[in-house]
Amino acid sequence: MLLLEESLSHLGPSVLLLLQLLLPPASAFFPNIWSLLAAPGSITHQDLTEEAALNVTLQLFLEQPPPGRPPLHLEDFLGRTLLADDLFAAYFGPGFPSRRFRAALGEVSRANAAQDFLPTSKNDPDLHFDAERLGQGHTRLVGALRETLVAARALDHTLARQRLGAALHALQDFYSHSNWVELGKQQPHPHLLWPRRELGSLAQVGDPTCSDCEELSCPENLLGFTLLTSGYFGTHPPKPPGKCSHGGHFDRSSSQPPRGGINKDSTSPGFSPHHMLHLQAAKLALLASIQAFSLLRSRLGDSGFSRLLDISPASSLSFVLDTTGSMGEEINAAKIQARHIVEQRRGSPMEPVHYVLVPFHDPGFGPVFTTSDPDSFWQQLNEIQALGGGDEPEMCLSALELALLHTPPLSDIFVFTDASPKDAFLTNRVESLTQERRCRVTFLVTEDPSRVQHRARREVLSPLRFEPYEAVALASGGEVIFTKDQHIRDVAAIVGDSMADLVTLPLEPPVVVPGKPLVFIVDGLLQRLTVRIHGEVSSFCIRNPAGVCQGQEEGEGPLGHTRRFGQFWMVTMNDPLQKGTWEIQVTAKGTPRVRVQAQTSLDFLFYFGIPVEEGPHPGLYPLTQPVAGLQTQLLVEVTGLGSRGESGDPLPHFSHVVLRGVPKGAELGRVPLEPMGPWERGLLAASLSPTLLSTAGPFSLELIGQDGGGQGLHRAAPQPCSVVPVLLELSGPPGFLAPGTKAPLGLHIASFSGPQDLDLRASVNPSFALTSNLSRVLLEHNESAWGRLWLEVPDSATPDSVVVVTVTAMGREASSVPPTHAFLRLLVLAPAPQEDQP
């Protein structure tokens, strides 16, 4: 190891740490952890990506000591598996959640893995350094890194992570698909991350590179030469005589002489003829990935890099504000809360990292204002005044959609209004977007009859006019809070509370049933528990396991502090909380709403996927939502486990996932969770059958287990999920959009649950011209259709800006089939600058 350490010293100490920790117990060049079922012991693209990011994050933490806390020391991490939870606890302090950081790493890893599954990328040799397309692959790799930088500087970190995942996939594939390792190289290629640099002596079309190999394992099939080459895969492009194949069972080119191949994707000879060099290729791919992350850090600076990977326990602050003349009090309440949050958290780990502001009225909405500077946000917010009139309703959902497109995932968005939506037709699309972005939306609606004179109202106003808000709140895991003018400043305090990374505890039953208590479980990992009750309530009692009751009387009680603002109660329970079963009994007119939240470091992330077991790269194809008719895997990533077990403490664990119908809470099914990999990574999987997912309507996910002391442990996903009726995939060009060009987009739609007759509609933000050759599809069971769209990017398009294309598939006329949406983010990029950098 000494020689290796000397040769890698320029990369910093964390590289050496990683090599000590990761490589001996190698766990890909296959896409993700699901691939290990086909090739146990392999290192996956997911492993390489996440470990490289953790190393550069540790390096950042070592070089930038936390304010008010002792600096980190490398020796404290030696001999331990590097975990995001441990890094956050060491740097920010115990209890600070790594959930957003791990979610950001998941976005990058899934974008990396998707390169092996997406129809526009999986067979493109330029994106995998196949077919001796080394120069072209180099150009595409550098281009993807540049797009990552531009998107990050534009504060579209979702797009930046997607382009980063694509870049890392290509970079890692270079070491597995080329003969760089076989040439005896011990370091990453010095020019691969830089534009206009030569890769060295490349094999030409007429240079033979491989000899024939009829075995699965081909350790000696490369001819004795010093030129750089890579293997051909499949039939496009066709393999010339004498050239190497990629190799493996699914490579059709490997059956043509010279047979065999040179890929090092896995430890399995059936997939990888050069499997014996898998670890060496993985080592170099890992170092190269660390170099790529370090390069991005140097280009973006520490703050920009931290925003790219959400290296912060804090969330974003996102406001959607009605600015009509009647909204003076609400706007002032938003300003007060924003100012309070900015001042209270400035310089602390919980200072928001991203700010979004979208105004709306009638007939307009926007523009969106985004910044990472709290003073700029405050200045922009302070300039907003309640001006003009306008009929109710207003363009609220259009403004909310704009906010969702610019707000980072796992954020809270707060909507202040006193009017119903004029654009209710957007309800389903906004619902879908909240689930795609995993953002929670809270509506603060002031309905005050004394202010009618300030807002012109049409004579007929439906009593159901606020239902779109209810639907969006339900889909996003948020809520609609109706209050009055005199209470809005107090009720708006939930903005700060919601930004404290609270988890919502599952209630049984989930809605108030007369005469029946609501039950929830408190475990030893919860603190700062709050109960919110909203409605025409005459009395309530919050009862702990010892039978002590906290009632509706305002002020201090036996269990906590009760505050009331009109029809809205907020009860803050005292710490420490008694563990066990708690009850809430509510007596009210109508159906009051009850929400129980608490702070905890133990939470979970989840996503869905379809197992891809056939083909050269087995793995899990990620989905935003499950698709009807498909066997689906639920992947769960438990956050906050860290190294709890190292001190001998018993470990919390989850054993089952419960699916419940929303909103009534009927149990749809209970499925065991199986661990995937080492316990400390917190990865669990459950297999969801098509039958289980056949129930119409949304469902919630609830994890069931035990804490270290044997007490019940319940965690609920922050928002419900929906089963979409068809698989809808939208793919763009592999690079960026250029002003004055027409970009082709690909559309794929498939049904696995029966015949479908669907209309297709497309939209784009901003409003560029968009045409399609497919407006209606008739699908039978297990049938697919493909279409094309053409996006016209005008000469006036703003360089370094983001375009979002949305395609909706919806049942015709009175069909009960819910719509399915696909979203695609694309980057408008100016011509590349001449300076020598990505």
Sequence and secondary structure as in RCSB ss.txt:
>XXXX:A:sequence
MLLLEESLSHLGPSVLLLLQLLLPPASAFFPNIWSLLAAPGSITHQDLTEEAALNVTLQLFLEQPPPGRPPLHLE
DFLGRTLLADDLFAAYFGPGFPSRRFRAALGEVSRANAAQDFLPTSKNDPDLHFDAERLGQGHTRLVGALRETLV
AARALDHTLARQRLGAALHALQDFYSHSNWVELGKQQPHPHLLWPRRELGSLAQVGDPTCSDCEELSCPENLLGF
TLLTSGYFGTHPPKPPGKCSHGGHFDRSSSQPPRGGINKDSTSPGFSPHHMLHLQAAKLALLASIQAFSLLRSRL
GDSGFSRLLDISPASSLSFVLDTTGSMGEEINAAKIQARHIVEQRRGSPMEPVHYVLVPFHDPGFGPVFTTSDPD
SFWQQLNEIQALGGGDEPEMCLSALELALLHTPPLSDIFVFTDASPKDAFLTNRVESLTQERRCRVTFLVTEDPS
RVQHRARREVLSPLRFEPYEAVALASGGEVIFTKDQHIRDVAAIVGDSMADLVTLPLEPPVVVPGKPLVFIVDGL
LQRLTVRIHGEVSSFCIRNPAGVCQGQEEGEGPLGHTRRFGQFWMVTMNDPLQKGTWEIQVTAKGTPRVRVQAQT
SLDFLFYFGIPVEEGPHPGLYPLTQPVAGLQTQLLVEVTGLGSRGESGDPLPHFSHVVLRGVPKGAELGRVPLEP
MGPWERGLLAASLSPTLLSTAGPFSLELIGQDGGGQGLHRAAPQPCSVVPVLLELSGPPGFLAPGTKAPLGLHIA
SFSGPQDLDLRASVNPSFALTSNLSRVLLEHNESAWGRLWLEVPDSATPDSVVVVTVTAMGREASSVPPTHAFLR
LLVLAPAPQEDQP
>XXXX:A:secstr
 HHHHHHTGGG HHHHHHHHHHSTT    BSSGGGGGTSTT  BHHHHHHHHHHHHHHHHHHHS  TTS    GG
GGTTS   HHHHHHHHH TT   HHHHHHHHHHHHHHHHTTTSTTTTT GGGTT TT HHHHHHHHHHHHHHHHH
HHHTT HHHHHHHHHHHHHHHHHHHHHBSTTTTT  S  TTTTSTT     B  TT   B    SS  TT B S 
  B B B TTSS   TT  B  STT GGGGSSS S    SSS TTT TTGGGHHHHHHHHHHHHHHHHHHHHHHH
HHHHHHHHTT SS   EEEEEE SGGGHHHHHHHHHHHHHHHHHHTTSTTS S EEEEEE SS B   EEES HH
HHHHHHHT        B B HHHHHHHHHHHS SS EEEEEESS BS GGGHHHHHHHHHHHT EEEEEEE  GG
GGGGS B S   TTTTHHHHHHHHHHT EEEEE GGGHHHHTTHHHHHTTTEEE   BSSS BTTB EEEEE TT
 EEEEEEEEEEEEEEEEE TT  EEES SEE SSEEEEEETTEEEEEE SS   EEEEEEEEEEEEEEEEEEEE 
S EEEEEEEEEE SSSS EEEEESS BTTS EEEEEEEES TTGGGGT    EEEEEEEEETTT  EEEEEE EE
 S GGGTEEEEEE TTGGGSSS EEEEEEEE TTS EEEEE SS B  BSSEEEEE  SS B TTEEEEEEEEEE
ESSS EEEEEEEEEES  EEEES SEEEE TTEEEEEEEEEEE TT  TTEEEEEEEEEEESTT     EEEEEE
EEE     SSS  
